[in-house]
Amino acid sequence: MAALSAALMGTIGLIARYSGIDAASLTFYRLALGAIILLLFLLPKRRNRHLWRRPHPAVIAGGALLAGFILSFLKAIETIPMSLAIMLVYLAPALAALVSHFVFHERLNRWMLLCIGGAFFGFAMLQEFRLDTSAWQKQGLWYALACLGAYASFILVNKRVPRSQHAYGKTFWQLLTGALCALPLVLEQPHPTGEQWGWLLIAGVFPGFLAILFAVQAIAALPARIFGTLSYLEPVTVLLIGWILFQEPMSTLQWGGAAVIIAAGIGQSWLKTTRRS
């Protein structure tokens, strides 16, 4: 389930490219349909009582950040390769760990600092140690940086969610909050066509409902280090989609940078859970 969740999460870029749907609409319908399907899934099982408990403020904040994260990523891949956008996003665990060190006093040892430094060095490799980009690409990079900030903040905010908040309830409220945050942007867009409704349903079911459901259930069943390792199948999926389906070429140095970021993220996940145990 963890592997499927990560792979399904990585398909949102493919859906965005093939459907031609604007980023705001795709964000809204992915989250809104995900919340509706989750509600319908829980009703027959009588688990919906978890949904009606008052959500913690951190849950609501997480939902707003979730919408910002998805919207920024979809805007980023309009102008820059998916590989560059997703690997920048996956610097978020390293950034969140640095913030936690200073804000939440979650001290980092030298090995974790090495992993964090390795992740940022890997991104420099992905950029081939160059910062000269066109104005159009710079716009995409700014969106990718906003995505990085939103995802790192999402990780930090969810650290503040009490354990008493049930996983299904937290997921439902974050999906619903994210959808409501994206709604004002959707009102300015034309209504989806018949073919686009099919893509929106796919987005709501696969990278929306199923990916989140599998993640929630896998988190409950797996050690954190295993889940954290398997979650890196998402950027691998995005890299392969960009390379195979959209002919986004990557040099040997860029593949090496992606590998360094993934290895650093997995190492950080294992070191963090080892320290806690």
C-alpha positions in Angstrom: 0.0 0.0 0.0 2.9 2.4 0.8 4.5 1.7 -2.6 1.2 2.1 -4.4 0.4 5.3 -2.6 3.7 6.8 -3.6 3.4 5.7 -7.2 -0.2 7.1 -7.4 0.8 10.4 -5.9 3.3 10.7 -8.7 0.7 10.5 -11.5 -0.8 14.0 -10.9 1.7 15.6 -13.2 0.9 13.1 -16.0 -2.8 13.9 -15.5 -2.1 17.7 -15.6 -0.1 17.4 -18.9 -2.6 15.1 -20.7 -5.8 16.7 -19.6 -4.9 20.4 -20.2 -6.9 21.3 -17.1 -5.8 24.5 -15.3 -3.9 24.0 -12.1 -6.6 25.6 -9.8 -9.4 23.3 -11.1 -7.2 20.2 -10.9 -6.2 21.0 -7.3 -9.8 21.7 -6.3 -11.4 18.6 -7.9 -8.6 16.3 -6.7 -9.1 17.4 -3.1 -12.9 17.8 -3.2 -13.5 14.4 -4.9 -11.0 12.8 -2.6 -13.0 14.1 0.4 -16.3 13.0 -1.0 -15.1 9.5 -2.0 -13.5 9.1 1.5 -16.8 10.0 3.1 -18.7 7.5 0.9 -16.0 4.8 1.7 -16.4 5.3 5.5 -20.2 5.5 5.6 -21.0 1.7 5.2 -18.2 0.9 7.7 -19.7 3.2 10.3 -16.3 4.9 10.7 -17.7 8.3 9.8 -18.0 9.2 13.4 -14.3 10.1 13.3 -15.1 12.7 10.6 -17.4 14.9 12.7 -15.1 15.5 15.6 -13.9 19.1 15.9 -10.6 19.3 13.9 -7.5 20.7 15.6 -6.4 24.1 14.2 -3.2 22.4 12.9 -5.4 20.1 10.8 -7.1 23.1 9.2 -3.7 24.8 8.6 -2.4 21.6 7.1 -5.3 21.5 4.6 -4.6 25.0 3.4 -0.9 24.1 3.0 -1.9 21.0 1.1 -3.8 23.0 -1.4 -0.8 25.4 -1.8 1.6 22.6 -2.2 -0.5 20.9 -5.0 -1.3 24.1 -6.8 2.3 25.3 -6.8 3.6 22.0 -8.1 1.1 22.0 -11.0 2.0 25.6 -11.9 5.7 24.8 -11.7 5.5 21.9 -14.2 3.9 24.2 -16.8 7.3 25.8 -17.4 10.0 23.5 -15.9 10.6 19.7 -16.2 8.7 17.5 -13.8 12.0 16.0 -12.7 13.3 19.4 -11.5 10.1 20.3 -9.7 9.6 17.0 -7.9 13.2 16.9 -6.7 13.0 20.4 -5.4 9.8 19.4 -3.5 11.6 16.5 -2.0 14.1 18.8 -0.3 11.2 19.6 2.1 12.0 16.9 4.6 15.6 18.3 4.9 14.3 21.8 5.2 11.7 20.8 7.8 14.4 19.0 9.8 16.5 22.2 9.9 13.5 24.3 11.0 12.7 21.7 13.7 16.2 21.9 15.0 15.9 25.6 15.7 12.1 25.9 16.5 11.1 22.6 18.1 14.6 21.7 19.5 14.7 18.4 17.6 18.5 18.2 17.6 20.4 17.0 14.6 23.4 14.8 14.9 26.3 15.0 12.4 25.0 12.1 10.3 21.6 13.8 9.8 23.4 17.1 9.0 25.4 15.1 6.4 22.2 13.8 4.9 20.6 17.3 4.8 23.7 18.8 3.2 23.8 15.9 0.7 20.2 16.6 -0.3 21.0 20.3 -1.1 24.2 19.3 -2.9 22.1 16.8 -5.0 19.8 19.6 -6.1 22.9 21.7 -7.2 23.9 18.6 -9.2 20.4 18.5 -10.7 20.8 22.1 -11.7 24.2 21.2 -13.1 25.7 23.9 -10.8 24.1 26.6 -12.9 21.5 29.3 -12.0 21.1 30.9 -15.5 17.6 30.2 -16.7 15.1 32.0 -18.9 12.5 34.3 -17.4 9.8 31.7 -18.2 11.8 29.0 -16.4 12.4 31.3 -13.5 8.7 31.6 -13.0 8.4 27.9 -12.8 11.3 27.7 -10.3 9.5 30.3 -8.1 6.4 28.1 -8.1 8.6 25.1 -7.3 10.2 27.0 -4.4 6.7 27.9 -3.1 5.8 24.2 -3.4 8.9 23.4 -1.3 7.9 25.9 1.3 4.3 24.7 1.5 5.3 21.0 1.8 7.9 21.7 4.5 5.4 23.7 6.4 2.8 20.9 5.9 5.3 18.5 7.5 6.0 20.9 10.4 2.3 21.7 11.0 1.4 18.0 11.1 3.9 17.6 13.9 1.6 19.7 16.0 -1.5 17.6 15.4 -2.4 15.7 18.6 -2.4 11.9 18.4 -6.0 11.9 19.5 -7.0 13.1 16.0 -8.0 10.0 14.1 -6.1 9.5 10.8 -9.3 9.3 8.7 -10.8 12.4 10.3 -7.5 14.4 9.8 -7.4 13.3 6.2 -11.0 14.2 5.5 -10.7 17.7 7.0 -7.4 18.4 5.3 -8.9 17.4 1.9 -12.0 19.5 2.5 -10.1 22.5 3.8 -7.7 22.3 0.8 -10.7 22.1 -1.6 -12.3 25.2 0.0 -9.0 27.1 -0.3 -8.8 26.4 -4.0 -12.5 27.1 -4.7 -12.2 30.9 -5.2 -9.6 30.3 -7.9 -11.9 27.8 -9.7 -14.8 30.2 -9.9 -12.7 32.3 -12.4 -12.1 29.3 -14.7 -14.5 27.9 -17.4 -16.4 24.8 -16.5 -14.7 21.5 -17.4 -15.7 19.8 -20.7 -17.0 16.2 -20.9 -13.5 14.7 -21.5 -12.0 16.8 -18.8 -14.5 15.5 -16.3 -13.1 12.0 -16.9 -9.6 13.3 -16.1 -10.9 15.0 -13.0 -12.5 11.8 -11.8 -9.2 10.0 -12.4 -7.4 12.7 -10.3 -9.9 12.4 -7.5 -9.8 8.6 -7.3 -6.2 7.7 -7.9 -3.8 10.4 -6.7 -6.6 11.7 -4.5 -8.6 9.1 -2.6 -6.7 5.9 -3.2 -3.2 7.4 -2.7 -4.2 8.9 0.6 -6.2 5.9 1.8 -3.3 3.6 1.1 -0.9 6.0 2.9 -3.1 6.2 6.0 -3.3 2.4 6.2 0.3 1.9 5.5 1.5 4.4 8.1 -0.6 2.4 10.7 1.0 -0.9 9.7 4.7 0.0 8.9 7.6 1.3 10.9 8.2 5.0 10.0 11.6 4.3 8.4 10.1 1.7 6.0 7.2 4.0 5.0 9.6 6.9 4.6 11.8 4.8 2.3 8.9 3.7 0.2 7.5 7.2 -0.1 10.5 8.1 -2.3 8.9 6.0 -5.0 6.9 9.1 -5.8 9.8 11.2 -7.2 11.1 8.0 -8.9 7.7 7.7 -10.6 7.7 11.3 -11.7 11.2 11.1 -13.0 10.3 8.1 -15.1 7.1 9.6 -16.4 8.9 12.8 -17.4 11.7 10.8 -19.1 9.7 8.2 -20.9 6.4 9.9 -21.7 7.4 13.6 -22.1 10.9 13.2 -23.4 12.4 15.4 -20.7 16.1 14.6 -21.0 18.4 14.3 -18.0 22.2 14.3 -18.1 24.3 11.8 -16.1 25.0 14.6 -13.6 21.3 15.3 -13.2 20.5 11.6 -12.7 23.3 11.5 -10.1 21.8 14.5 -8.3 18.4 12.9 -8.2 19.9 9.7 -6.8 21.8 11.8 -4.1 18.6 13.5 -3.0 16.6 10.3 -2.8 19.5 8.5 -0.9 19.8 11.5 1.5 16.0 11.5 2.2 16.0 7.8 2.9 19.0 8.1 5.1 17.4 10.9 7.0 14.3 8.9 7.5 16.2 5.9 8.9 18.4 8.1 11.2 15.4 9.9 12.6 13.5 6.7 13.5 16.6 5.1 14.9 17.2 8.0 17.2 13.6 7.9 18.4 13.7 4.2 19.1 
